[in-house]
Amino acid sequence: MDNLRLHPDTIQEIKQRIDIVEIIGDYVVLKKRGRDHLGLCPFHDEKSPSFSVSPAKQMYYCFGCGAGGNAFNFLMELGKRSFTDVALDLARRYQIQIQTLEPEQKQELQRQLSLREQLYEIMAVAAGFYHHTLFQPQGQEALTYLRQKRCLSSTTIQEFQLGYTPASWETLYRYLVEQKRYPVAAVEQAGLIKARQSGTGYYDQFRHRLMIPIRDIQGRAIAFGSRTLGNDEPKYLNSPETSLFHKSKTLFGLDQAKTAIQKVDEAILVEGYFDVIALHESGIKQTVAALGTALSRDQVQSLMRFSQSKQIIFNFDADKAGINATQRAIQEIEPLVYSGQVNLRILNLPAGKDADEFIHSSPENKEIYQTLVKQAPLWVDWQVQQLLKQKNLKDPLDFEQVARGMVEILKRLTDQNKRAYYLQLCGEILSQGDSRLIGLQVNNLSSQLTYGDRPGQNRSRPWQAKDPTSSLLEKAEALLLKIYLHCPQERSTIDQILTENDLLFSFAHHRLLWQKIDQVREHFNLDSDPDNQLPLLVQLAYLEQEEDFKPVESLFQLTETSEEELFQANLRIPEAIAIMEKVPWENYQKHCFGKLQQLDPCTQAEDFRYYQQQWQKARQEIQRLESQRLNPPVN
């Protein structure tokens, strides 16, 4: 759909109908301040709100990072989406009839929109079917399980639209395809049926299972979770990923929890569907569940939109499996936690119970649970507590293991104030109540931290990565954009390379300029631009939307040096692309180095070898790209 060109009348009507406060409010907690609204900027990390939204001007601006624009810019920048994609979503939201410039494209657009809307409709009908079946005679076993085993009220069953799918192989297929007349291909794309291996017919994805609708942030059913009522494996089964459902971007219960998260300024993350449902029924509604073992950055960002303090409480089981799950769950977001961008707390319930069991085991446990949430230790404190479990600090070996573990934790803390605080705390623990030894233990830990930073130490670690040079990257991006603006004949080449290599601009002012180019592209053929109207049209786009043009103004001005660069565009493009490609490899190299620092080469030899090989692979790619930058191909 990105190649569709929307009619200017459609774009104008969208601009007139949208409410920027309403749109941004879906992603940022906004509070009214005078005529404007304030919140935490979603484009950079901050603790005090500097992100302002003006309903009068229908504009936003961040006084911290300089991000600004209208509702289109916000959605494009936040989701890294094209202008067309954003415009179509807004048109659907505000029920605006879409016109395109080419009649044949309008038909394709309507087909794609119809398919997506049909998938939403199919999922809604399926959810209704499962829920209705729950209250039929064939659903009695499932209903009894929910009421007696899970202790759920009729209100909660209704609120989460819990359901049941019969044991037969084609019940839903016959209902949706034969009775409701939905296209079989669409029902299959929704993840509700599968084609038989024989090639003759279809069968239901779920059979004899409790059905739990998984909804998007707007409350639309996009997938299902299920629990077997027999001995089938697996016990829990989710829908496959579809065009509506992406497991790593979805949190179960967020549509019902977002208001509570805003109100109490925290989110509780639990392991299972029934943990969420039980806590919601108990009035603890700021609860969601990840649909897997690891929490992704996308899921964290979804939660952070509703919490100004960026506070997440992990409530996983307190047994060994639960502790391991906690460690695994934060692997991807660990850098956000150690840098203080996310305030992560860990809640382990007594006796190794999960939230569902704990809440239903005693009438008093609701209040106890809320108290435990308030007392939940921060991630670093929890890790220190885990080090001390079953350890006797009077034993030399235990003492050595604990001290070494503390050093590894302290190394990961990038905030110097936080590191100083925990350095003192760890010193107090190791001093075992003898205040005279605190200074000695602090100095001992501190010396081990600084030892790893000595110049000579770097030479003994061949996998250590270097930080990318941001000034070089900024120049490369600027050069590529300048060529794109002033050399029409090179635009298709640049478009192709950026798409094939999945490259994005790293600097905000460059991303905004590329969005402006995308907007112009909607109405103007950039590949056929003999008079080179693009620079003028982009400048007009900046003026029209009252956005800061200064950061990219120099790219529109030609000097003797820049004209020489444009003359050698065929050489300069590969050079600039090579620099842009280096950035993800350098980041990956840093990631591997961080893992190597955490691993013990003796006891975790296999993992250590893997990340050492990956570091070498990243190093080779960086060297290849550096060689390409210094020796670009000659056409």
N, C-alpha and C positions, 0 to 999 in steps of 0.2 A: 504493500500500500504506500510505501515511501515515494514511489514514482508518480503517484496521482497528483494532479494539479487542481487544487480547490479553486472554485470561482471566488473572485474578490468579494462578492456580495455575501457569500457564506462566511468568510473570515470576518468581515465587518459586523455581521449579525452576532457572531460568537463573541467578539470584543464588546459589543453593546450589552449582551445578556449576562456575561459572567460576573461573578462577585469574587474579587481576589481574596477577601478575608475568608470567605467560605471555602475556597479552594486550598489556600495555604493552611487554613485551620485543620484540614484533614491530616496534615503532616507535622505541624508545629503547634505547640501549646501557646496560644496568643492571649494576652491580657490587655484590656482597653486602657490606654493612657491618653486622656484628652481626646483629640479627634482621631488619633492613630491607635494602632495595636502593636504591642511589643512581645518578643519571644526570643528564644535561643536560636541562633543562626544554624540551619542544617548544613551549611556549606563549610563551616570550620568549627573547631572545638572552642567553646567559651563557657564560662561559669556565670557571667552576668549578661543579661539580655541586651543585645545591641542591634537586633534585627527588627526593623520597623516596617509596618504595612499601612499604607494610606488608602482607605476606601474612597476618599474624594478623588485622588489622582489615579486610583487603580494601579498603584505601583508599590514595589517593595525595595528596601535598601538596607544593607548591613553596614553600620558604621565601623565594624571591626575588620571585615575583609574586603569591603567595597562591592560585594555582589549586589546586583540590583536589576530591576526590569519590571515587566508586567507578568500576568499569570502564565502566559505562554513561556516566557523565559524561565520562570520558576520550575515548571513541570519538565521542560526540556533539559535544564541543567541538573535537576534532582534525579531524573530517571535516565539521563543520557539518551533521550529519545529525539526523534526527528520532529520538525514542525508539523508535518502532516499527521503523524501518529497522535500528537497531543491535540491537534485541532479536531480530529475525528472523535477522540474520547470526550472532549468538551461538548461537541455537537450532540453526541448521544446523551450526555448528562443533562443538557438543557433542552433536549428534544428539538433541535434545530434541523430543518431539512437541508440535506447536503447537495450542493451543485458542484459539478466539475466542469473543467473547460472542454474536455473531450467526451462526447456522448458514449463512446465505446468503453471508456474508463469508468464511467458512472455505473455501467452494468456490472463490471468486475468488482467495484467498490461495494455495491449493494449485495453481491454474492458473498463476499468475505464478511461483511457486517452481519448478514443474515445467518451465516453459518455460526458465528460466535454467539449471537443472540439465541440461536436455536440450541446451542450446547448449554447455555444457561437455563433455558426453558426445560430441556430434557433432564438436567440435573435436579431442577426444582420439582418436576413431576415425579422423578424417581424417589426423591426424598419423601414426597407426599405418599407415594405408594408404599414405601417401607413403613412409614409411620402408621398408616391406616391398617396395614397387615398385622402390626403389633397387637392391635386390639381385636383381631379376629381369632376364632378358635385355634387356628394353626400357630398363632403367635403367643399362645398362653404360656408356654414354657419360658419364652424370652421375657414376657411381662412379669412373670413370677420371679425370675432371676433379678430383674431390675428392682422390684419392690422389696423382696425379701433378702436377697444376698447383698445387693448394693444399697438397700434402704433408701431408695429414691422416691420422692413424692410425685404425684400425677402432674403437679405444676412444673417440676423440674424436667420430667420426661417430655412434657409439651414444649417447654422453653428450649430444650436442645434438640427437639424433633427426633428423638430416638426411635428406632424402628426395628423391623425384623424382615429377613428375606427367607422364604421357604426353602426346603431342601431340594426341590425339583430343579432340573437343569435348565429349564427354559421359561420359568414363570415371568421374569422381568422382560425377557425378549418378546414373549407373546403380548405382554401388556403394552410395551412401548412401540413395537414395530407392527404387530398385527392388529391391535385394538386402537392405539393412538395414532398409527400411521406415520410415525417418525421414520426418516430414512435410516436404513440399517447402518450405512457408513457413518452417519452422525452419532448414532448410539454407540458404535464401536469406538469412534474418536473420543467420546466422553468417558471411555474406560469402564463401561458397564457390561459389555459383552465381549466374547472372544470368538474368533473364527475357529472352527474345528480343523484339526490337522488333516483330516480327510478331504477338506475343501468343500464339504457339503453341510452348510448350515452354521449356526452359532449356538453358544451356550453362555449362561450367566457367569459373570466374574465372581459373584458372591452367592453362596448357598448355605442355608441353615446357619445364619449368623445374625448376631446383634448388629445393627447398623447405626453408625454415628456420623451425621453429616459434618463435613469440614467446610467452613465458610471463609470467604474473603473478607476484607476489612469493611465492605459494604453489606455484609450479611448474606451474600449469595452463595448457595451451595456450589462448590467447585470440585469436590471429591468426597470420598467416604472412608472412614475407618471402620473396622469390623472386628468382632470377637466371636470365635467359634463357640457354639453351644454343645459341641460334641468333643471328639478326640482328634479332630482334624488339626493338621499343622499347616502353616504356623497358627499359634493361638490368636495373634493379632495380624490383620492383613489390611493394607491401605490400597487405595486406588493407584493405578499406574500414573506416571506423570503425563499430563495432557497440555493442550494449549491454554487451558484455564488453570491448571494445578501444577505448581512448582514446589516440590517438597522443601527445598532449602530456603524458600522465601516465605513460607506460610507458617503461622503459629495458630494452633488450635485454640479457639475461644477468644481470640483477640477482638473480634467484632463485638463480643459481649463484655469484654474486660476493659476496653479503652477508656470509657467514661470513669470507671473506678480508678484506673491507673492515674488519670489526670487528677482526680480528687485527692488521692492519698499520696501521690507523687512517688510511687514505687510499683514495680511489677514482680510477681512471684512466678518463677518458672518451675514446673513440676514435670514428672516423667510421663504420666499417662493420661488418657482421656478421662478416666473415672476419678483421678485425682483432681482434675479441673472441675468436673461436674460436682463432686462432693463438696469442694471448697466454695464454689458458687452457691450451692444450696445452703451452706452455712453462713452466707453473707460475706464471705471473703472473696470478692468478685474481681480483684486485681490479678487474677491467676490465669496463666496460659500454659501450653505445653508445646515443646518442639517436636517435630515429627521425625525424630531420629536421635542418634546418640550425640551428635555434635551440634552446637549452636553456631549458626553462620553469622557473618557480618550483616547480611541483609536482614536477618531476623532481629538482631540487636538494634539495628537502625529503626526497624518498625516499632520496637518497644520505646526507644529513646524519643521518638516523636511525641510521646504522650507523658514523658516524665522529665521535668526540668532538672531534677537532681541526678538524672541518669542512674537511678538505683535499681539493680536487679537482685532478687534473692533467689538463689538456687536451692530448691528443696528436693534433693535426691535421697535415696535410702541411705541409712547410716551403716549398713553392713559393708563388707569388703567390696562387693560388686557395685554398690551404690557409690562408694568413695572412688572406685576406679572410673565409674561412669561420669562422676563430677569432673575428674581430671581430664577425661576425653572430651567432655562437652565443651570445655572452654579453649581447646587447642587453637582454634582459628581466631578467637577473639582475645587471646592472651596479651598481645601487644597493647590492645585498648585498655585492658585492666591494669597492667603494670605501669602504663603511662598516665593513669588516672582519668582517662576519658570515659570509663565506665566504672561506677561504684558497685562492685560485685560483693555480695555477702553470701555465706553458705549456711543453710539450715539443715541439720541432720536430726531427725526426730528420734526420740528414745526407743529402745528395743528394736531398732532396725525396721520400724514400720514405715510404710508409705503414707502419703497424706490422706488417702481414702480410708485406710485401716485406722489410722490414728484418730481422725475426726469421729468415726462411728463407734470407736471402742469405749467411749465414755461421754456423758452429757457435758462434763466440764472441759472437755478437750478443745472445744472451739476457743474458749478464752485462753487456755494454755498455749494453743497454737499461735494466737495473735501475740502473746507475750514472747514466745520463742522467736517470732519474726523480728520483733523489736530488738531482741538480744543477739541476733545472728551475727557472728563475727565477720569482719571483712576478709576477703580472699587471702590476703597475706597472713593475717592472724590465724586463719584456719589452717593454712599450710604449715605454719610453725607448730600449731597444735598437733598436726598429724606426725610431724617429726618426733615429737616428744612421747607419742603413744608407745607404751610398753618399753620405754627406754629408762635406764637408770644412769643418771648423769655422774654418779660416783664410780661407775664402771668405765675404764679408759676407752674401750672400744665403742661403747654406746656414746660416750661424750664426743669422740672423734667423728662418728657418723652424724650426730646432731649438728655439730659445729660446721661440718662440711656442707650439710644440707642448707644451713642458714646462709652460708656464703653464696650458694647457688641462687637462693631466693633474693638476696640483697643485690646480686649482680644484675638481676632483671629489672630492678626498680630504676627507671630513668629520671624520675623527679628527685632532685637532690634533697629537698626538704623531707620527702617521704622516706628516702633512704636513711637520712640522719636519724629520723624517729625510730625506725625499725632496727637500726644499728644499736641504738641505746637499749631498746627492748630486748634484743637478743643477748647483748652483753649482760643485762640484769638476770636473764634466765640462766646463762652459763655460770654466773657467779654464785648461784645456788644459795642466795640469801646473805652472802657475805659482801657487804657494801664496799669493803676495801678492794675487792677483786673486780668490781664493775669496770673501772677505767682500764685495767689490764686486758680484760676480755674484749672490750670495745676496740682497743688498739690492735689486738690480735686479729680480730675480724677485719678491721679496716686495712691492715697491712696485706691481708690476702686479697682484698678487693683491688687495691692499687697495684699489687704485683702483676695482675693480669693486664694492666694498662701500660706497663713499661715498654719502651721501644724495643729492647732486646727480646721481650717475650713475643712480640709480633712475628719475629723471624722464625720462631720455633713452631708457629701455627700456620702451615702453608694454605689452610683453607680460609683464612681471615679475609673478609670482603671490605672494600672501600666504599664510601658513600658516593653516589653519583654527583657529577658536577652540574648543579642546577643552572648556572649561568650559561654553560655550553648547550644544555637542552633548550633553554629559553631562546637562545640565538637560532638554534636549528628550527624550532617551531616557527619563529618569526620569519625566517628565510623562506620556509615552505609556503606560508600564508602569503608572503609578498609575491612569490612566483605565481601562486594561484590567482591573485588579484590582477596581476599585470601581464600574464602570459596565457591567453585563452587556449593556445594550442597545447599547453601542458596540463590542462585541467582534468581531462579524462584519465591521463596517466596517474596523476596524484590521487584522484578518486579511487582508481583501481587498486593502487598500492595500499592506501589506507584501509580499504575494505578487506583485501586479501590478508593483510597482516593484523587486522582487528586493532588498529592503532587509534588512540584518542589523544587529544591535546591535554597536557598536564597543567598548564597555567590558566587560571580562571578567565583572564582577559582574552586569551587565545580561543578558549572554548566559546566564549560569548561571540567573538567575531565569526567563528565557524557556524554558529547558530544563525547569525545574520545572513551569512552566505546561503545557508540552507533555506531561509525564508525567501530570499530572492529567487532561489532555484525553483521554488514552487510556481513561480509565474514567468520565468524567463529561462530560455535555453542557454545555459552557460557555455556549452560546447560550440555554439554558433554565435559568436559575439565579436564580429569583425571590428566594431567601433569601440570595443572594450568599455561597455557601459557598467560593468560590475562594480568597480570602485565607487562610482557615483551613486548607484542604487543602494549599496551597503551603507554609505554615509547617510543617505536619506532615511534608511531604516533606523539608524541610531538616533537621528534627529526626531523622527516621528515618535519614538518611544522614550525620548528624553533620557537616554542612557549615556554613561560616561565614555566619551570617544577618545579621551587623551591617551590612555595606555597603548592604543594601537594606531594613533594618528601618524606616527612616523612610517608605518607600513604603506601608507597611501602616497607618500612623498618620494619622488625619485631623485637620487643624487648620482654623482658620477660613479661612486662605488657600487651603489645598488644597481645601476644600469649595467655595470660590468658583471655583476652576479646574475642578472636576468639573461644576459647574453650567453652565459655559461649554464643555463638552467638545466640542461640535460646531464651535466656533471654534478650540479649542486643538489638536485633532488635525491639521488641515491645517498649522498653524504648526509643530508638532513634526516632521511628515513633511518639510516643506520644508527644515528644518535638516539632517535626516538625509540627504536627497537631495543637499544641497550638498557633502557630504564627498567622494564619488567625483569630482564635477566639479572640486573644488579640487585633488584629487590629480592628476587628468588635466591640469589647467592647469599644475601644477608640472612634470609630466612633459614637456609641450610646451616650457616655459621651459628645462628642462635640455637638450632637444634643440637649441633655438635657440642656446644658449650654445656648443654643440659645432660648429654648422654655420658655414661661411663664406658669407655672403650673396652673394658674387661668383661663387665657383666652384661653389657648391651652391645656386643660386638657386631651383630647383624645390622641393627639399626644404624650404628656408628658408621659401618662400611657404606651403607646405602646413602646416607647424607653426605659422606665424603665424596662418593662417586657423583652425586648430584651437584655438589659444589664444583667439582672439576668440570662437569658438563657445562655448568653456567659460565665458568671461567673461560672455557674454550669458545663458547658462543660470543662472549664479550670480546675476546681477542679477535674473533672472526669479524665481528661488526666494527671493531676499532680499525682493523686493517682495511675494511671496505670504506670506512670514513676517510682514511688517509690516502687510499688508492682507489678512488671511484672508477667504475668502468667507463671506458671511452667508446662512444657510439661511432 
